[in-house]
Amino acid sequence: MSEPATPPAQASARQREWRFTETGIPCEWAESYRPGGFHPTHLGDIMNDRYEIIRKLGNGSSNRFVVLKIGVSKNGNHAHLAIQRDLASKAAEDSDSRYVVALLDSFIQEGPNGHHPCLILEPMGPSVSSILNAPRKILDLRNMQPRRFSTQKTKAILRDVLCGLRFLHSNDIVHGGLQSGNMLFSVRDLNLISVDDLRQDINSSRIEYLKRKVGKIDKWAPKYLIVAMPLNDYVRTDEEQHVKIIDLESAFFESEPPPRIVTPVALRAPETILGGPVSRSIDIWSLGCLLFELLTGMPLFQLAVMGNADEALDDDHMIQFAEVLSPLPESITSKWPRAGRYFGPNGERLDAAVGKSKEDSLHSDDDLDEEEEEEDDFDDDEMEFPTGGFGPPLPCDPLEKLFGDNKPQDVDEDEEKTILSLLRWMLQYEV
């Protein structure tokens, strides 16, 4: 049987052109195994002549057991390796380093899809996000409780993350992508656990063998996809439990910011949205948003990410800044080209739909039916969605009311004032 043609670096948006039949298990997308994408890996593989793959912890993200994180080869930019190595060389000098996942080794793995940066990290448990968003054991639609930890546990998580940021910032490094998904719980000493207990058994795991539509052997993808088995059962529950920051792929030296900052949408600072100069303050802003979210169980800024094009999403976010926090100063509105569409000369809110000019708002959305469907290469980093246009967004409550209405019951009035004062400090505009 002849070998199939090398897949292009970008997957087609047309499903009929995908290489594999659909899988029915919660794993990475099979089409991501292509030049510039994931490295095909199986249980039992030996990496760098040293590390055996015994368990899959996730996808996406001198101890006996370590974590091997294999990056995509797409951009060929391995600058984060230099940052990781720089931090590793300084870890012994700073006790705050224990709140950032330690880099133990690194190498470049060559494979059919390119050169992949590989990080050897200390083992960690699940993320804060995965615990909060785990399926509910009992679903009561009449009494939906917010997803949050106890106030005491939330404070401990935020304290640890703040210590981790202090270590990064003291070394002039900005994380740039802080979110609850890269805040991981520590695990107990795995050296006391046998290899067999930790080893993921392929026969008892949820797996699905990949099948090419044309029946040929595909050297760019693994033989099968396997559902991850995070170390949830090994998370520390004693007083030594702590949270560590991971994922420095978006990190940068403060003096060398990248042209594009990759921060989760709802956690972006104004300067990130406007493409202005950025500093470590964008991490503090993200942490402020997370402080509110972890305590209340709801995001501070309510954004319809999948329903707006980039411009409309940015505008909606800027409007919420003005209403939840405080009016935007001229130093910010002067850099926002569409500010005059939504706010008058005295800062008053205008009756304009997000993402549409005043002229556009006068017309119906009938012209949407006339749009031609474009067939283009699929790139989830560049996907665009139709603009809303259902009228101006509803007014947002100010920060104090939002927190007061959604705070935990065990937060009294004095503590509420302290938290709000801290939030106001963290969510300051850079002028």
C-alpha positions in Angstrom: 0.0 0.0 0.0 1.4 3.4 -1.0 2.1 6.0 1.7 -0.4 8.8 2.0 0.6 12.4 1.0 2.1 14.5 3.7 -0.8 16.4 5.4 -0.7 20.2 5.1 0.4 22.3 8.1 -3.2 23.6 8.5 -6.3 21.4 8.7 -9.1 22.0 6.2 -12.3 23.5 7.5 -14.2 21.0 5.3 -14.8 17.8 7.3 -14.8 15.6 4.2 -11.2 16.5 3.8 -10.2 15.4 7.3 -7.9 12.3 7.4 -9.6 10.4 10.2 -13.1 9.3 11.0 -14.5 11.0 14.1 -13.7 9.6 17.5 -16.1 9.4 20.4 -13.8 10.0 23.4 -12.8 13.2 25.1 -9.3 13.6 23.7 -7.3 16.0 21.6 -8.4 16.4 17.9 -6.8 13.7 15.8 -6.3 16.2 12.9 -3.8 18.1 15.2 -1.3 15.4 14.5 0.3 17.0 11.4 3.5 18.8 10.5 3.7 21.8 12.9 1.3 20.1 15.3 1.4 17.4 18.0 4.0 14.7 18.3 2.6 11.1 18.0 3.2 9.5 21.4 2.1 6.1 22.9 2.2 4.5 26.3 5.6 2.8 26.7 7.5 5.2 24.4 11.0 6.2 25.5 11.9 9.9 25.0 15.4 11.3 24.8 16.7 7.7 25.6 15.7 8.3 29.2 12.0 9.0 29.9 9.3 6.2 29.6 5.7 7.3 29.0 3.7 5.5 31.7 0.6 7.7 32.0 -1.2 10.4 30.2 -2.1 13.3 32.5 -3.7 15.7 30.0 -3.4 17.2 26.5 -3.3 20.6 25.4 -1.0 20.8 29.1 16.2 13.9 40.0 12.7 12.5 41.0 11.7 9.0 40.1 8.6 10.3 38.4 8.4 13.4 36.2 6.0 15.0 33.8 6.9 15.2 30.2 5.2 18.1 28.3 5.5 17.9 24.6 4.9 21.2 22.8 3.7 21.7 19.2 6.2 22.5 16.6 4.1 25.0 14.8 5.9 28.3 15.3 9.4 27.1 16.0 9.7 29.7 18.7 11.2 28.1 21.8 11.8 31.4 23.7 9.9 30.1 26.7 12.6 27.4 27.2 15.1 30.2 27.9 12.7 31.6 30.5 12.2 28.3 32.1 15.9 27.6 32.3 16.5 31.1 33.7 14.0 30.6 36.4 15.4 27.1 37.2 18.8 28.6 37.7 17.5 31.1 40.3 15.0 28.8 42.1 17.3 27.9 45.0 17.8 31.5 45.9 14.1 32.4 46.4 11.5 30.5 48.5 8.7 31.9 46.3 10.0 29.6 43.5 8.1 26.7 45.2 4.9 28.3 43.8 6.0 27.9 40.2 6.3 24.4 38.7 9.9 23.5 38.5 11.7 22.7 35.3 13.9 19.7 35.8 15.2 19.1 32.2 14.4 20.1 28.6 15.2 18.9 25.1 14.0 19.1 21.6 12.3 16.0 20.2 12.5 15.4 16.4 9.5 13.7 14.9 7.5 13.4 11.7 5.7 16.7 12.4 8.8 18.8 13.2 10.9 19.7 16.2 9.0 19.7 19.5 10.2 21.5 22.6 9.9 19.0 25.5 9.8 20.1 29.2 10.5 17.7 32.1 8.5 19.1 35.0 7.7 18.0 38.6 4.5 16.0 38.8 1.4 18.0 39.7 -2.3 17.4 40.2 -5.4 18.8 38.5 -5.9 22.5 37.8 -8.1 24.8 39.8 -10.3 25.1 36.7 -10.8 21.3 36.2 -11.8 20.8 39.8 -14.3 23.7 39.7 -15.8 22.6 36.4 -16.0 18.9 37.1 -19.4 17.4 36.4 -21.7 17.8 39.4 -22.6 14.5 41.2 -26.2 15.8 41.7 -27.6 18.3 39.2 -30.5 20.3 40.7 -31.6 22.8 38.1 -33.9 24.5 40.6 -31.0 25.3 43.0 -27.9 25.8 41.0 -25.1 26.7 43.4 -22.1 28.7 42.2 -18.9 26.7 41.5 -16.4 27.8 44.1 -14.2 26.6 46.9 -14.6 27.5 50.5 -13.5 31.1 51.3 -10.6 29.8 53.3 -9.4 27.5 50.5 -9.8 30.3 47.9 -7.7 32.6 50.0 -5.0 29.9 50.2 -5.0 29.4 46.4 -4.8 33.1 45.7 -2.0 33.5 48.2 0.1 30.8 46.6 -0.5 32.3 43.1 0.5 35.7 44.3 3.7 34.2 45.7 4.4 32.5 42.3 3.8 35.8 40.5 6.2 37.5 42.9 8.9 35.1 41.9 8.3 35.6 38.2 8.1 39.4 38.5 11.2 39.6 40.7 13.1 38.1 37.8 11.5 40.5 35.3 9.2 37.8 33.8 5.6 38.4 32.9 3.4 35.3 32.8 1.0 36.8 30.2 -1.5 34.0 30.3 -2.6 33.6 33.9 -5.8 31.7 34.4 -7.3 29.0 36.7 -6.4 26.4 34.1 -2.7 26.8 34.8 -2.9 26.9 38.5 -2.2 23.3 39.7 -2.6 21.5 43.0 0.4 19.8 44.5 0.5 16.0 44.9 2.0 13.9 47.6 5.4 12.2 47.2 5.1 9.9 44.3 8.4 8.2 45.1 6.5 6.3 47.8 4.2 4.8 45.1 5.0 1.9 42.9 5.4 2.2 39.1 2.6 -0.3 38.6 0.2 1.7 40.7 0.9 4.8 38.6 1.1 3.1 35.2 -1.9 3.6 33.0 -3.1 0.3 31.7 -4.0 0.5 28.0 -6.4 -2.4 28.4 -8.5 -0.7 31.1 -8.3 2.9 29.7 -10.7 4.6 27.3 -8.9 4.5 24.0 -9.9 4.7 20.4 -7.7 3.6 17.5 -7.5 6.1 14.7 -8.9 5.1 11.3 -7.9 6.9 8.2 -10.8 7.4 5.8 -8.6 6.1 2.9 -7.3 3.2 4.9 -3.6 4.0 4.6 -1.1 4.1 7.5 -0.6 7.6 8.8 2.9 8.2 10.2 2.1 11.7 11.4 -0.4 10.6 14.1 -0.4 8.0 16.9 -2.1 4.6 16.5 -4.7 5.6 19.1 -6.0 8.4 21.3 -6.3 7.7 25.0 -8.3 9.6 27.6 -6.0 11.3 30.2 -5.8 10.1 33.8 -4.8 13.1 35.9 -3.3 12.6 39.3 -6.5 13.5 41.1 -6.2 10.6 43.6 -2.8 11.8 44.7 -3.5 15.4 45.5 -2.3 16.5 48.9 -5.0 17.1 51.5 -2.8 18.1 54.4 -1.4 21.5 55.5 1.4 21.1 52.9 -1.0 21.3 50.0 -0.4 24.3 47.8 -1.0 25.6 44.3 1.7 26.3 41.7 1.7 28.2 38.5 2.5 26.4 35.3 2.5 27.0 31.5 5.0 29.7 30.7 4.5 29.5 26.9 3.0 33.0 26.9 5.6 34.4 29.3 8.1 37.0 28.3 10.8 39.1 29.8 9.3 42.5 30.7 11.8 44.4 28.6 11.0 42.2 25.5 7.3 42.0 25.1 6.0 40.0 22.1 3.9 41.6 19.4 0.8 39.6 20.5 -0.2 38.8 24.1 -2.2 35.6 24.6 -4.3 36.2 27.7 -7.7 34.5 28.3 -10.3 36.9 26.9 -12.2 37.8 30.1 -8.9 38.3 32.0 -7.4 40.9 29.6 -6.3 44.3 30.8 -7.2 47.3 28.7 -3.6 47.7 27.4 -3.7 44.1 26.1 -6.9 44.8 24.2 -5.6 48.0 22.7 -2.2 46.6 21.8 -0.4 49.2 23.9 2.8 48.8 25.9 2.4 46.0 28.5 4.1 45.2 31.8 3.8 42.9 34.8 0.6 44.8 35.6 -1.3 42.6 33.1 -0.7 39.7 35.5 -2.0 41.6 38.4 -5.1 42.6 36.4 -5.7 38.9 35.5 -5.3 37.9 39.2 -7.8 40.6 40.2 -10.3 39.1 37.8 -9.6 35.7 39.2 -9.9 36.9 42.8 -13.4 38.1 42.0 -14.3 34.9 40.1 -13.0 32.4 42.6 -14.7 34.1 45.5 -18.1 34.7 43.8 -18.2 31.8 41.4 -18.9 34.1 38.4 -16.7 36.0 36.0 -16.3 39.7 36.6 -16.8 40.5 32.9 -19.5 38.7 31.1 -18.4 38.2 27.5 -20.0 36.2 24.7 -16.8 34.9 23.2 -18.4 32.7 20.6 -20.9 35.2 19.5 -18.8 38.2 18.5 -16.1 39.0 16.0 -12.9 40.3 17.6 -13.7 44.0 17.2 -17.2 43.6 18.8 -15.8 41.5 21.6 -13.1 44.1 22.4 -15.7 46.9 22.4 -18.0 45.0 24.7 -15.1 44.4 27.1 -14.1 48.1 27.0 -17.7 49.1 27.7 -17.8 46.8 30.7 -14.6 48.3 32.1 -16.2 51.7 32.1 -19.4 50.6 33.8 -18.1 48.0 36.3 -14.9 49.8 37.3 -14.9 53.5 36.4 -15.1 55.8 33.3 -12.2 55.3 31.0 -9.6 58.0 31.1 -8.7 60.0 27.9 -5.3 58.1 27.8 -7.3 55.0 27.0 -10.2 56.3 24.9 -7.7 58.1 22.7 -6.2 54.7 21.8 -9.7 53.1 21.3 -10.7 54.2 17.7 -14.4 53.3 18.3 -14.8 55.0 21.7 -17.0 57.7 20.2 -19.5 55.2 19.0 -20.4 54.2 22.5 -19.6 57.2 24.7 -20.5 60.9 24.3 -18.1 63.8 25.0 -18.9 63.8 28.7 -18.6 60.0 29.1 -22.3 59.4 28.8 -23.3 56.0 27.3 -24.7 56.2 23.8 -27.4 53.9 22.5 -25.3 51.9 20.0 -25.1 48.2 19.3 -21.7 46.6 20.0 -19.9 45.9 16.8 -22.0 48.2 14.6 -21.6 51.8 13.6 -24.5 54.2 13.9 -25.3 53.8 10.2 -25.2 50.0 10.4 -27.6 50.0 13.4 -30.2 51.7 11.1 -30.3 48.6 8.8 -31.7 45.2 9.5 -29.7 42.0 9.5 -31.3 40.8 6.3 -28.0 41.2 4.5 -26.7 38.3 6.6 -28.6 36.0 4.3 -26.7 37.3 1.3 -23.3 36.4 2.7 -21.5 33.8 0.7 -20.1 30.9 2.6 -16.3 30.9 2.4 -14.3 27.7 2.4 -10.9 28.3 3.9 -8.3 26.5 5.8 -9.2 25.9 9.4 -7.2 27.7 12.1 -8.8 27.9 15.5 -6.5 30.8 16.4 -8.1 32.9 13.6 -11.7 31.9 13.6 -14.2 34.7 13.4 -17.9 34.7 14.2 -20.8 36.9 13.2 -21.3 40.1 15.1 -24.3 40.2 17.4 -26.2 43.4 16.5 -29.2 42.8 18.8 -29.1 46.2 20.2 -26.9 47.9 22.9 -25.8 45.7 25.8 -27.6 46.0 29.1 -25.9 48.3 31.7 -23.5 46.5 34.0 -23.6 46.9 37.8 -20.6 48.5 39.4 -18.0 46.4 41.1 -19.2 47.0 44.6 -22.8 45.8 43.8 -21.6 42.8 41.8 -19.4 41.6 44.7 -22.0 42.4 47.4 -24.7 40.5 45.6 -22.5 37.4 45.0 -20.0 37.2 47.8 -19.7 34.1 50.0 -21.9 34.2 53.1 -19.0 34.0 55.5 -17.5 37.3 54.2 -18.6 40.0 56.6 -18.9 43.7 55.9 -15.4 44.5 57.1 -13.8 41.8 55.0 -15.9 42.8 52.0 -14.5 46.3 52.2 -10.9 44.9 52.4 -11.5 42.7 49.4 -13.1 45.5 47.4 -10.2 47.8 48.2 -7.8 45.1 47.0 -9.7 44.6 43.8 -9.7 48.4 43.2 -5.9 48.4 43.6 -5.4 45.4 41.3 -7.8 46.6 38.6 -6.3 50.1 38.0 -6.0 51.6 34.6 -2.5 52.1 33.2 -2.5 55.8 32.3 
